């Protein structure tokens, strides 16, 4: 397993990993894998930022290595979400 850099959320102080989506957007992801997670992190060659892939429910079923998007778990997500 690769250890990516985790930083505290500026609102709730939970540990998050900043990842990049396939579209190149930054996405905060909870640092610890969690039951019900749908985000798969993978190392990107030549980058310290992991790639984030959101899996559908069927693909995520039974996986224990997946994380949750921090927007789904942060109590202050609406403050940070872009419209």
N, C-alpha and C positions, 0 to 999 in steps of 0.2 A: 504494500500500500504506500502511496506517495503522501508525504506530509506537505500540504499546501499551507501557506501563511494565513493564519486566522487573526482577525482583529475584532475588537469589541464594537458592537452596533452603537452608533452615536446616540440612540434614543434609549434602548432597553438594556444595553451593555451585554447582550448575549454574544457569544463568539460566532462570527460569520467568516466565510471565505468568499472573496469576490471572484466570480467566474465570468467567462464570456460566452454568449449564446452564438449560435451559428450565424446570426445576423450581425455579430460584432458588438452587441449591446452588453453592458455590464449588468450582472445579476448577483445580488447577495444571496448566499446559500448558507443554511445553518451548518456549523462546523462538524457537528456529530451526526452520524447516520441515525435515522429514526424510523420506527414503524410507520407505515403509511407514506414514506418518502417516495418521490417520483423523479428526483433530480439525480442524474448520473454525472459524476465528475471524471474527466479523463485528462491526462497530461497532454499538452500541446507541444509538439517539437519546437524548440527554440524560444519557448515562452515560460515565464513563471506563473502565468495566469492559467488555471485549468479551463477546459471547455465544459460547458454545462449543456446536457441534453435532457429535456423533460420527456419522460416516458409515459405512454398511456397506461391505463389501469391494468390491462392484461399483461403488458410487458414488465410492469413493476411488481406484479403479484409474487409474493413469497421472497422477494429480494430483501436482504438485511444490510446491504451496503449503500443504499440510496439515502439521500438527504431531502429535507424539505426546503422549498424556496423560503427565504426569510420573510418575504412579504406575507406569507401565509401564517407565520407564527409571531411576528412582531406586533405588540399591542399598539404601536405608533405608526404602522405601515402607511396609513392614509396621509400622514404628514409628509412623507417622502415620495409617495407615488406621483408620477408625472401624468398629467391629464392630456 
